[in-house]
Each structure stands twice: as structure tokens, then as C-alpha cells.
Amino acid sequence: METPEQRIVAGYAARGLTLALAETDTGGMAGGYITSVPGSSKVFPGAVVAYANRAKMRLLGVPEELLRSHGAVSAECAIAMAAGARAALGAAVGVAATGIAGPTGGNPGKPIGTVFVAIDRDGEQRAERHTFSGDRQEVRAAFAGAMLRLAASVLDAPAE
């Protein structure tokens, strides 16, 4: 069975697409999955790991006011991160994730395991909220998997 990262590399190459990532808690894990696939350099210019809010603002252009009003773990921040990665790396598609991997940091509205993954591409900006369970490493892997599935969903639409 084909993994999401294999599907991304083959499918993006076939469509002439490129993918940029913005990662927080995953620390580059999603990019690591993609670069494990031969030929990934044709479709993957890179990723930005922006863990601190300061990095989100400086490297991805996330507005400070957005972080103040919505928080770093929000759909709005994830969308801004995806757009920032896409712009910074000159890619056709940007995908980002921001969440709470634990074991601390959660609250009733955003428990540990909460992640927002977002996509930015021509004509589309959207975010999804997920909540995963497990230890920190399992949650981080789930966040990366959610990013890859969202990036691969581009291939479900008819080719343009």
C-alpha cells in the first residue's frame, strides 16, 4: 500500500506541483517523511520549523495581532503558517500544523493532542482541527500524518 508521502511525491511530480511545509511540534517530522521518498527533491523545496511565536512571525509572516487574538494553536494561525511557507519557499501548495503535543499545555478548550492543520494553494485556504491521543511521540507522529494526508488530498481533485 502506498504511503501518503509516496503518493505526494509521485502525484505532485505528475501534476507539476511543489509542496512547502510549516511545522511546529513535529519538528520537521513531516518533511522527513517526504524526503525519505526517492525523487522528493522534484516536488519538495523544503519546510520551515517555527516552534516559537517569534519564529512564526519572522520566518512565516504570521501577524503578531493574529497570535494575540487567536493564539498559536488555532485555525487562523495554521492558515497563516501555510501561506507563509508557500510564499517563503515559492511552492504551489503550503501545508502547516500547529498544536499541543503534551504532556503539558492543554486546557479544556484545547486539550493535549489538539492540532490544526491547514492548506494554502490557489483558490483554497482551509484548516482542519483534530485531536489525537497517546504519548508525546505518538501525538507528534499523528500531527505529521495529518499534514501528509491533507497535502495528499490535493491529488483527489481532478488535474487542472
KOLBA-611081 format. One line per field, with one value per residue (C-alpha): residue in one letter; x, y, z. Coordinates in pm, 1 decimal. Example, Ala and Ser with C-alpha at 12.3 -4.5 7.8 and 13.67 -1.06 7.14 Angstrom:
// KOLBA-611081
zadren	c(A, S)
x	c(1230.0, 1367.0)
y	c(-450.0, -106.0)
z	c(780.0, 714.0)
// end
This chain:
// KOLBA-611081
zadren	c(M, E, T, P, E, Q, R, I, V, A, G, Y, A, A, R, G, L, T, L, A, L, A, E, T, D, T, G, G, M, A, G, G, Y, I, T, S, V, P, G, S, S, K, V, F, P, G, A, V, V, A, Y, A, N, R, A, K, M, R, L, L, G, V, P, E, E, L, L, R, S, H, G, A, V, S, A, E, C, A, I, A, M, A, A, G, A, R, A, A, L, G, A, A, V, G, V, A, A, T, G, I, A, G, P, T, G, G, N, P, G, K, P, I, G, T, V, F, V, A, I, D, R, D, G, E, Q, R, A, E, R, H, T, F, S, G, D, R, Q, E, V, R, A, A, F, A, G, A, M, L, R, L, A, A, S, V, L, D, A, P, A, E)
x	c(0.0, 127.2, 206.9, 85.0, 439.8, 488.6, 156.6, 259.0, 593.3, 451.9, 129.7, 280.2, 553.4, 292.6, 99.2, 398.6, 320.0, 550.8, 486.0, 618.9, 557.5, 542.0, 585.4, 576.0, 550.5, 650.7, 995.3, 1041.3, 898.3, 656.6, 938.2, 1148.4, 881.1, 867.3, 1244.6, 1260.7, 1096.0, 1330.2, 1258.4, 1121.3, 1357.0, 1144.1, 839.7, 965.7, 1164.7, 1162.4, 998.9, 1013.1, 1018.5, 879.1, 824.2, 830.0, 582.5, 874.3, 982.3, 626.7, 623.8, 974.9, 1000.7, 640.2, 494.9, 228.1, 96.6, 156.1, -203.2, -332.1, -129.0, -262.5, -624.4, -646.2, -340.7, -68.7, -287.8, -571.7, -710.5, -616.8, -253.6, -229.8, -364.4, -121.4, 164.9, 68.7, 50.7, 383.1, 559.9, 419.0, 538.0, 877.7, 961.4, 786.2, 567.9, 231.5, 93.6, 162.4, 61.9, 109.3, 38.4, 29.4, -82.2, -27.7, 176.9, 192.7, 244.4, 150.3, -1.0, -356.7, -676.0, -1046.4, -1094.7, -772.8, -669.7, -333.9, -337.1, -520.8, -377.7, -485.0, -358.6, -407.7, -355.2, -292.9, -299.8, -452.0, -815.9, -812.7, -731.2, -874.9, -793.9, -895.5, -898.6, -805.4, -748.3, -512.1, -420.9, -104.2, 230.6, 420.7, 592.3, 269.8, 87.6, 370.7, 360.6, -17.7, 23.8, 274.6, 40.3, -246.5, -24.8, 66.3, -294.1, -400.9, -118.4, -216.3, -582.5, -483.0, -446.4, -809.3, -927.1, -923.3, -598.1, -615.9)
y	c(0.0, 345.8, 582.9, 943.5, 1067.5, 828.1, 944.3, 1309.7, 1267.7, 1071.0, 1269.2, 1614.9, 1526.9, 1407.7, 1734.6, 1967.7, 2076.2, 2165.4, 2144.1, 2358.4, 2273.8, 2476.8, 2260.6, 2328.3, 2034.9, 1789.8, 1948.9, 1860.2, 1508.6, 1554.9, 1688.0, 1392.1, 1151.7, 1324.9, 1331.9, 959.0, 904.1, 896.0, 1184.2, 1411.3, 1691.4, 1742.8, 1841.2, 1947.3, 2272.5, 2249.7, 2313.2, 2578.0, 2457.7, 2753.1, 2643.7, 2977.1, 3252.6, 3479.0, 3232.3, 3209.6, 3587.3, 3630.6, 3325.6, 3277.9, 3627.8, 3532.8, 3865.7, 3929.3, 4050.9, 3717.8, 3532.1, 3763.5, 3735.7, 3369.0, 3202.6, 2992.0, 2681.8, 2796.7, 2754.4, 3114.2, 3062.4, 2735.7, 2904.2, 3195.3, 2949.3, 2751.1, 3070.8, 3187.1, 2860.7, 2862.9, 3220.1, 3175.2, 2863.0, 2951.9, 2641.6, 2573.6, 2426.1, 2512.9, 2289.4, 2366.8, 2220.4, 2381.0, 2202.3, 2080.6, 1760.7, 1741.7, 1617.2, 1965.7, 2275.2, 2168.2, 2320.7, 2227.3, 2411.0, 2277.0, 1954.9, 1786.0, 1623.6, 1913.1, 2014.7, 2246.3, 2151.0, 2392.5, 2416.7, 2717.0, 2692.2, 2888.1, 2940.5, 2744.1, 2815.9, 2587.4, 2436.7, 2117.3, 2050.6, 1708.8, 1566.2, 1270.8, 1064.9, 895.3, 997.3, 1295.5, 1096.9, 929.6, 1263.7, 1426.1, 1139.6, 1177.6, 1552.3, 1478.3, 1216.3, 1466.8, 1711.5, 1449.4, 1337.6, 1699.1, 1753.3, 1432.6, 1539.6, 1786.3, 1480.5, 1379.9, 1671.8, 1635.4, 1751.0, 2103.7)
z	c(0.0, -93.6, 195.2, 188.6, 128.7, -165.6, -306.4, -265.3, -439.3, -732.9, -765.2, -726.4, -977.9, -1227.6, -1188.6, -1176.8, -819.5, -533.1, -158.9, 125.6, 489.8, 811.8, 1119.8, 1492.8, 1735.6, 1463.4, 1446.8, 1079.3, 1101.6, 808.2, 590.8, 699.1, 577.7, 239.5, 193.8, 266.3, -74.5, -376.6, -613.5, -340.7, -443.6, -755.3, -550.4, -207.0, -181.4, 198.6, 532.0, 799.6, 1158.8, 1352.4, 1708.7, 1889.9, 1811.0, 1726.6, 1455.8, 1323.5, 1286.1, 1142.6, 916.8, 810.2, 837.6, 1091.3, 1224.1, 1594.7, 1628.2, 1492.4, 1755.8, 2026.6, 1919.7, 1817.0, 1970.8, 1814.3, 1828.1, 1605.3, 1256.2, 1178.6, 1277.3, 1082.9, 768.0, 805.5, 854.3, 542.7, 336.3, 480.7, 397.4, 46.8, -10.0, 155.6, -43.2, -368.9, -371.4, -533.0, -209.3, 153.8, 442.8, 811.7, 1153.0, 1495.8, 1808.3, 2162.7, 2179.5, 2560.5, 2815.3, 2941.5, 2787.5, 2719.2, 2853.6, 2835.9, 2503.4, 2351.1, 2521.9, 2471.6, 2128.5, 1960.6, 1623.7, 1347.2, 1001.8, 714.9, 342.3, 120.9, -257.2, -542.9, -460.8, -135.3, 224.8, 487.8, 821.9, 996.3, 1369.4, 1503.6, 1849.5, 1885.8, 2190.8, 2304.5, 2442.1, 2303.6, 2027.7, 1916.8, 1908.7, 1708.3, 1456.6, 1430.8, 1364.6, 1085.4, 939.9, 936.6, 744.7, 486.5, 440.4, 386.5, 135.1, -46.2, -61.2, -336.2, -559.3, -505.4, -720.3, -1098.8, -1258.8, -1393.2)
// end
